[in-house]
Amino acid sequence: MRRTPSLVPDAVAGAVYMVLDDFGKLGRAWREMDEEQTSEQDVVHAIISGEYTRPIKVVAFDLDKRWVRDVTEDIARAVVTTAIAEGLTLGPVIRIRHACDWRGFASRSH
């Protein structure tokens, strides 16, 4: 018996993290991402490396578990702690507004 392929694509397993980036006068946009690079660590390293212009919000969702939430503050903390742990310098444009005080958090993390 011949089986017909499903019309529904396979779901991405686990949580997906998306970044709202601010392009100044050009506006804001949810950034396009490779589906294999949407984990929390992928987003943290992309922010540290300067891949985003001005990340202002990060949202995570998991379709299998049916949840979505604003993880901006969690990612901001992860960016700072990862940069400190790996001895990396955060660039001047790296900021996630309304999330946490980068300098205050960094000084408390030492």
C-alpha positions, 0 to 999 in steps of 0.5 A, spaced: 500 500 500 502 506 497 502 512 503 501 519 501 506 524 504 503 529 509 501 536 507 503 538 514 510 539 515 514 537 521 514 541 527 520 544 530 521 541 537 522 545 543 522 552 544 523 557 539 526 564 540 525 570 536 528 577 536 524 584 535 530 589 532 529 596 532 532 599 526 531 606 528 528 611 522 526 604 518 522 601 524 522 595 527 521 588 525 521 581 527 528 578 525 528 572 520 532 566 523 534 560 520 530 554 523 536 551 526 538 557 530 532 559 534 535 556 541 536 560 547 543 560 546 543 561 539 539 568 540 544 570 546 550 569 542 547 572 536 546 578 540 553 578 543 556 578 536 552 584 534 547 580 529 542 585 531 541 592 530 538 594 537 534 588 540 528 590 544 524 584 545 525 577 545 519 572 545 519 564 546 514 559 544 513 552 544 508 549 539 508 542 542 507 545 549 502 550 547 506 556 551 508 563 549 512 568 553 516 575 553 523 572 555 526 579 554 529 580 561 531 572 561 535 573 555 538 580 557 541 577 563 543 571 559 547 575 554 551 579 560 552 572 564 555 569 558 559 575 556 562 575 563 563 567 563 566 567 556 570 574 557 567 577 551 566 585 551 558 587 549 558 592 544 555 599 545 549 598 541 547 591 545 541 593 549 534 590 550 530 596 553 526 595 559 529 589 561 535 590 566 540 595 568 546 592 564 552 595 568 548 594 574 547 587 573 554 586 570 557 589 577 553 584 581 555 578 577 562 579 579 
